[in-house]
Amino acid sequence: MDNRAIGAILVTVAIAGLLAFPLYMGLTWSSPATTYGPNFPWNFGMMGQRAWSGTSQITFDDAVKRFETYLAGTGDKDLALMEVMEFDNNFYAIVYEKSTGIGAFELLIDKTGGYGYGGMGGMMTRPGVVYPEYGPNMMWNTKYNMMMGMGGMMDSRRGYISVNPSASADMPITSEQASAHAIDYLDRYLPGASLEAPDRFYGYYTIHVVKDGKIFGMLSVNGYTGDVWYHSWHGNFIQEKDFS
C-alpha cells in the first residue's frame, strides 16, 4: 500500500471520528431523565458546567418577535406560537401545528451567552439567538429533528427542518399515563409539586410543574418508554403568554 492510500485511509478515519462525536454526545443525553432532576448540576459530560456571562437586554416582547421571525423563516404557514414563557436564564416557546393542534417543537432564546447543549455537543450561543431546545425536543421528537436543522440553531433566519412529515402523534403512553409517570417522578424528587395538563408533541409530552400555587418549571415524558426528563436549564419562572 503506497503513502497516498494510507493517507486517504487516515483522513477517512478522522472524518468518521468527527461525525461520530456529536452522535456520541447525543446518546449521553438520551439516558432516562430521572438522572436529570430539578437539582441536577450544570454538567453534561465533556462540556463541563454551563457558563453564563453578561446581562440581558432582551424584553419579553423582543423575544416574542424573535420567535415569530424564526417561524417565518421556516416557510411553514401551519406552524404558530402556542405560548412563550420567561425564566431567569432564557425565554422558552412552544410551537404547534395549527392544522392538528399538536406541539411541533420547543425553542429557546438565551438571555446571556453560554454553552448550548445541542447540535454539535456544546455549541456556544449568543444572547437573543433563537434555537431549538435541547433535551427531549432534540432527542425524542419523531417529526421535527434538530440534528437535520442545524441552520435553525445558528441563524434565526432559518428554521427547523421536518425530517419525518409522515410521523404519527399516536403513542403507546397516553396523556393520562404520562401524567402518572410525572407524578411518580415528582413524589420522589420534588414532593409537594403538581402538574398542569400535558402538551402533546411527536414522541413525547411536556408538562408544566406547579409548586406553591405557581409555575416552578417543566418536565417531559417519553411517549414510548415513560422516561421523565426534567428541564433543569430554565431557572426561576417569571411570566408567560398564551397565543393559541
Order of alpha helices (4+ residues) and beta strands (2+ residues): alpha-alpha-beta-beta-beta-beta-beta-beta-alpha-alpha-alpha-beta-beta-beta-beta-beta-beta
